[in-house]
Amino acid sequence: MAAAAGELGIELRQTARVSDEGSVARIRAGDAEAGVVCAFGQLIHEPLLSELELWNVHPSLIPRWRGAAPIERAIMAGDAETGVTIMRVTAGLDSGPVALQERTPIEPSWDYGALSARLAELGGELIVRALDLRASGELELTDQDESLATYAEKITPAERRLDPARPAVELERTVRALNPHVGAYLELDGGERLGVRDAAAREGALPRGRLAAGEGGLQLGCGEGVLHIRVVQPAGKRPMEANAYLRGHPLPRVSGELERGK
């Protein structure tokens, strides 16, 4: 976003703490009627909250998936749909009143990259609509139902590791949710990591934790079903088709395979 602002000739000011006195003074000097935040990783405090009308573009159907990783959590949970919410910024975490929402289905093949692109497009359209309604005095706010709130916690390093003890469908969702920005991986014997960039859950019978070659890729036995791995990323290299990987590498072994397979 900073690069885009530079290309468009838009003045850019960056700060580690937007609520610091100096930052607030610069915002005051802009004499803005309203402000917009999106994927903003800082909590906004007083006096800025009272002095400037702030609107948040949030990529989920609030109050579902408040917090840091709403796109990832929606995919990992197997949600059939998500969307964008425009809400008023308040002191609470994504708890302000809702102005507008737009829904979109989560296609089964979509990963984080595809879904975030769709939501970015939707969010841009929705915030313009909200500001137009605000200007005409027609923007209405609705308080959130706190009983329906869920929280999208940050993705932890441990969540990136694909555990074959879990069902294949859950591992597929994890791969999709973390691609291409974070990345999921298999831990191999010796501690090496093999990134998994594209995979699909399938029915099948393969010992849990066992990797086998087949169907143009790698097959991983899971707690339930088989994970068909189509694209991998060896450490320090670019993503590649799993069958191309197998042409240059021996069939890998997942760490702890024998124990899991019992």
ChimeraX attribute file (.defattr): number of C-alpha atoms within 10 A of each C-alpha:
attribute: neighborCount
match mode: 1-to-1
recipient: residues
	/A:1	7
	/A:2	11
	/A:3	9
	/A:4	9
	/A:5	11
	/A:6	11
	/A:7	9
	/A:8	8
	/A:9	9
	/A:10	10
	/A:11	8
	/A:12	10
	/A:13	9
	/A:14	8
	/A:15	9
	/A:16	8
	/A:17	14
	/A:18	17
	/A:19	19
	/A:20	15
	/A:21	12
	/A:22	12
	/A:23	17
	/A:24	17
	/A:25	12
	/A:26	12
	/A:27	18
	/A:28	13
	/A:29	9
	/A:30	8
	/A:31	9
	/A:32	10
	/A:33	9
	/A:34	12
	/A:35	12
	/A:36	16
	/A:37	13
	/A:38	13
	/A:39	12
	/A:40	12
	/A:41	10
	/A:42	10
	/A:43	13
	/A:44	19
	/A:45	14
	/A:46	13
	/A:47	12
	/A:48	19
	/A:49	14
	/A:50	10
	/A:51	13
	/A:52	18
	/A:53	15
	/A:54	18
	/A:55	23
	/A:56	24
	/A:57	26
	/A:58	27
	/A:59	30
	/A:60	27
	/A:61	22
	/A:62	29
	/A:63	22
	/A:64	18
	/A:65	24
	/A:66	20
	/A:67	22
	/A:68	19
	/A:69	18
	/A:70	23
	/A:71	23
	/A:72	25
	/A:73	23
	/A:74	24
	/A:75	27
	/A:76	19
	/A:77	12
	/A:78	14
	/A:79	13
	/A:80	12
	/A:81	14
	/A:82	23
	/A:83	23
	/A:84	26
	/A:85	25
	/A:86	29
	/A:87	27
	/A:88	19
	/A:89	24
	/A:90	20
	/A:91	12
	/A:92	10
	/A:93	13
	/A:94	24
	/A:95	20
	/A:96	21
	/A:97	19
	/A:98	22
	/A:99	21
	/A:100	19
	/A:101	21
	/A:102	17
	/A:103	15
	/A:104	16
	/A:105	11
	/A:106	19
	/A:107	13
	/A:108	13
	/A:109	12
	/A:110	16
	/A:111	24
	/A:112	21
	/A:113	15
	/A:114	15
	/A:115	23
	/A:116	15
	/A:117	11
	/A:118	17
	/A:119	22
	/A:120	17
	/A:121	11
	/A:122	20
	/A:123	23
	/A:124	12
	/A:125	12
	/A:126	20
	/A:127	22
	/A:128	11
	/A:129	15
	/A:130	20
	/A:131	16
	/A:132	13
	/A:133	14
	/A:134	14
	/A:135	10
	/A:136	9
	/A:137	9
	/A:138	11
	/A:139	14
	/A:140	12
	/A:141	14
	/A:142	12
	/A:143	12
	/A:144	16
	/A:145	12
	/A:146	11
	/A:147	7
	/A:148	10
	/A:149	14
	/A:150	14
	/A:151	17
	/A:152	17
	/A:153	14
	/A:154	12
	/A:155	14
	/A:156	8
	/A:157	9
	/A:158	9
	/A:159	12
	/A:160	20
	/A:161	20
	/A:162	21
	/A:163	22
	/A:164	27
	/A:165	15
	/A:166	16
	/A:167	18
	/A:168	26
	/A:169	21
	/A:170	21
	/A:171	25
	/A:172	26
	/A:173	24
	/A:174	28
	/A:175	29
	/A:176	28
	/A:177	27
	/A:178	25
	/A:179	19
	/A:180	15
	/A:181	9
	/A:182	14
	/A:183	18
	/A:184	29
	/A:185	24
	/A:186	23
	/A:187	19
	/A:188	15
	/A:189	13
	/A:190	9
	/A:191	10
	/A:192	15
	/A:193	18
	/A:194	18
	/A:195	23
	/A:196	28
	/A:197	25
	/A:198	24
	/A:199	24
	/A:200	19
	/A:201	21
	/A:202	16
	/A:203	13
	/A:204	14
	/A:205	13
	/A:206	19
	/A:207	20
	/A:208	25
	/A:209	27
	/A:210	21
	/A:211	22
	/A:212	17
	/A:213	16
	/A:214	12
	/A:215	11
	/A:216	14
	/A:217	20
	/A:218	25
	/A:219	25
	/A:220	27
	/A:221	28
	/A:222	29
	/A:223	20
	/A:224	20
	/A:225	21
	/A:226	29
	/A:227	26
	/A:228	26
	/A:229	26
	/A:230	20
	/A:231	19
	/A:232	26
	/A:233	21
	/A:234	15
	/A:235	12
	/A:236	6
	/A:237	9
	/A:238	9
	/A:239	16
	/A:240	16
	/A:241	17
	/A:242	23
	/A:243	19
	/A:244	14
	/A:245	18
	/A:246	15
	/A:247	9
	/A:248	8
	/A:249	9
	/A:250	8
	/A:251	13
	/A:252	18
	/A:253	17
	/A:254	24
	/A:255	19
	/A:256	14
	/A:257	18
	/A:258	13
	/A:259	9
	/A:260	18
	/A:261	16
	/A:262	8
